[in-house]
């Protein structure tokens, strides 16, 4: 079971940093339009768009939906690990 938890933690950390890098890349438009930026966008944007539908930018400028998305992702991982721990 410990190996499964390690895999879940690894995948969570990779996706967490992908979201973080994608958000930081949004500050530099030239980087966001690069190959890496577009690739990250295809992987991360479907998840972030769920939160952007419900959380409007503050003042029309500050988008806090990635913060909420990362918190939600952490809760999902904790829940998944709890379920696996109980049932397996």
N, C-alpha and C positions, 0 to 999 in steps of 0.2 A: 504494500500500500504506500509505503514511503516513496517508492520510485514514481508512482502516479502523481503524488503531491509535488514532487520535484519537477515533473514535466509540466504540471499545471502552473506552478510558480514561474518556470522559465518562459512559458508562452505568455503569461500575464506580464512579466517584466519586458519582454520584447515588444508586445503591443502597447504597453504603457509608454515606453520610450519612442515608439513610432508616433504615437499621438503627440507627445511632447515636442519632438523634432518638427512634426508637421505644423504645430501651432507656432513654434519659433520661426519656422520658415515663412510664415505668413507676414512677418515683419519685413522681409526682403523679397519683393515681388519677382525679381529676376531669378532667385533660387527656387521659388515655388513653381515657376514655369519650366524648370529644368527636368531632365528625365527622372531624377530621383524624386523631385517634388511631385511630379505627375504620378509616379508609381505609388508614393505614399498617399497621395490623394485618393487613388482608386481603392486602396486598402482601408484607409482610416475614415474617409468622408461618409461612407454609408452608415457607419456607427455614429459619427458626430451629427449627422443630419437628423437623426431621431430626436436628439436633444435640442437642436436648433429650431425645430418646429414648435417646441413648447416654451423655450426660454429666449425671449428677444434680447438683443444687445442692449446694454445699459447706456442710456443717452444716445443710442444709435451708433455707438462706436465700440464700446467694450463688450466683447463676446465672452461671457463666462460659461457658456455651455460645455467647453472642453473640461473645465474643472469639475462640473457636475458629472460629466461622462466618465471621468477617471474615478471619481468616488463611487459611482454606480458599478463600474467595472470591478472595483475592489470588493464591493458587497457581493457581486455575482460570484467571484472567485471564492470568497469566504463561504458563501452558501453552498457552492458546489463541493468544496472540501468537506463541509459539515455533512452533507447528504452522503457523500462517498464514505465518510468515516462511520456513519451510523448504519448504512445498509450493506456495506461490503466488508 
